[in-house]
Amino acid sequence: MTVTVLAGGVGAARFLSGLVRAVPPADVTAVVNTGDDTVLHGLAISPDLDTITYTLAGAIDPERGWGLQGETWRAMEALDRYTAVRPDGSSAAPAWFNLGDRDLATHFYRTARLAEGATLTAVTAEIARAWGLGLSIVPMTDDRFRTIVRLAESGHEVPFQDYFVRLRHDVAVSGLRFDHSATPTDEVRRAIADADVVVVAPSNPLVSIGPIRDLPGVDDALAARRSSVVAVSPIVGGAALKGPADRMLTELGMDASVVGVARLYAPIADVLVIDPADAHLVDAVVAEGMRCVVEPSVMTTPERAESLAVACLAAAR
Amino acid sequence: MTVTVLAGGVGAARFLSGLVRAVPPADVTAVVNTGDDTVLHGLAISPDLDTITYTLAGAIDPERGWGLQGETWRAMEALDRYTAVRPDGSSAAPAWFNLGDRDLATHFYRTARLAEGATLTAVTAEIARAWGLGLSIVPMTDDRFRTIVRLAESGHEVPFQDYFVRLRHDVAVSGLRFDHSATPTDEVRRAIADADVVVVAPSNPLVSIGPIRDLPGVDDALAARRSSVVAVSPIVGGAALKGPADRMLTELGMDASVVGVARLYAPIADVLVIDPADAHLVDAVVAEGMRCVVEPSVMTTPERAESLAVACLAAAR
């Protein structure tokens, strides 16, 4: 059975770790959000792609949920000397976006290959091969795509990483915008059209899955095969397992519950998988036009992630 | 007394260390070769600028002569994983150019500031300030300038760092070319025109001083004030103290001796300072049209570098 997973970062990475225990990795394609991508110090940074690659390789730092285990921070520490002298108005060499010393090699390779003219799709496959991974990891697009967040207090728009990392997503947002004229790659189109099952991973529906859905043709392609699309709610008990999804939903006038998630996904997915903590909301999910499957979806162990993946595949049949 | 020093890397850095013991650092300007500059992994690398900055800051690794003391190499070590998977024809993420983890912060800052539109001159001054330096360090130009070396065996042209680092300058060269349409900055023009003394540091006359002299107007400006220009021979006893200057001179049909150096510098400098090891060549230097001062010029200690600097200043009077 071939499976395509629409993926953000940490939650999707954990789900994929479980999925590749249940089906051969060669049958799995992760279509990954690149709306969070940025350029720092001249380096091409793809946070979600790297989180998935490092997690699947068993190399992710389990406590942070991003970056490599056993990492050191010598380059970042040395940056302090320079942030102290930069002129007013400059944001050069920001120290708020932590890049580990070993992690830098990934950005070096990606940046250098892109400069040679390679597509992000090609480079991502090379990086996955370097880590010995068997699944396909594909960026949602080879084109520039930037998620922009409007901050409620100032009304200013900032790039996603400014909100997410610099401000630690600790401020209210009043808007969300995708700045791009990107198209999905052929790999993405095929992965969505041809897989036996498509799973929408338990990622932030607005800033992780939203960018993928904003690419022309993606929502239509999902709707066209809706009966074999299964979404996993990233909201459990009214809260996001990780990150600001719950607050963002509320701040943007949506419902930070599995019902709110169902409202977002009903046009493209037939099934919503929710945690037993939300079992009392099954009828409300169904009322939004989705089938509802209750399954533990807090992936505290690989075994739990595998059970969740198996439940998703079963639900799609 | 204000002093401008035309500078390459290691030899010039040692000379400058001695000079700032003899005159107030605020009266010293180093005009630094950028023909060796390159872009690696997307990062703007300026080897000579950094060697001078780190040396003057007392932070240089004394054994290597480049990079920082107490450096670690975690990022470079992690790059091996990727060089193993890059496709044929790609030179992405080269591991032959070693970038230390702490050194990376300098490249991050420079790259980010240049991307903001700052000039290399401005960024270099900020970096010098970050290291607490009192002298002025100015790149010879803010424009792109690339030193290109033709390899004798293959006849191929390669960028300077390919020759110098990747091939460890261990192959014969058959040609040298400067690829640029650069102009010297106003800071460089003023430093050369206005200083009480100009010293040509004991750097490679072909690939360190040669690029500075190749900028339009520089040789004429030096010739116009020739009587107060003093050059220090980087060749001692027929050999370069460091690097391939001796072999390059021979391979390109010049004389790898203080006489060969005098022939190159006679149009722009009144005095050549040579080491006692070459005292028997004083007459031959004079025959090339330069005054000749004999002074120990192997800078094994800061005191020796200071004595050499003092001798240069005295010779110019």
Interface residues (C-beta under 8 A of the other chain):
Chain A: V39 L40 H41 G42 L43 A44 T72 R74 A75 M76 E77 A78 L79 R81 Y82 A84 V85 R86 P87 S90 S91 A92 A93 P94 D101 R102 D103 L104 A105 T106 H107 F108 Y109 T111 A112 R113 A115 E116 A118 E126 I127 R129 A130 W131
Chain B: V39 L40 H41 G42 L43 A44 T72 R74 A75 M76 E77 A78 L79 R81 Y82 A84 V85 R86 P87 S90 S91 A92 A93 D101 R102 D103 L104 A105 T106 H107 F108 Y109 T111 A112 R113 A115 E116 A118 E126 I127 R129 A130 W131
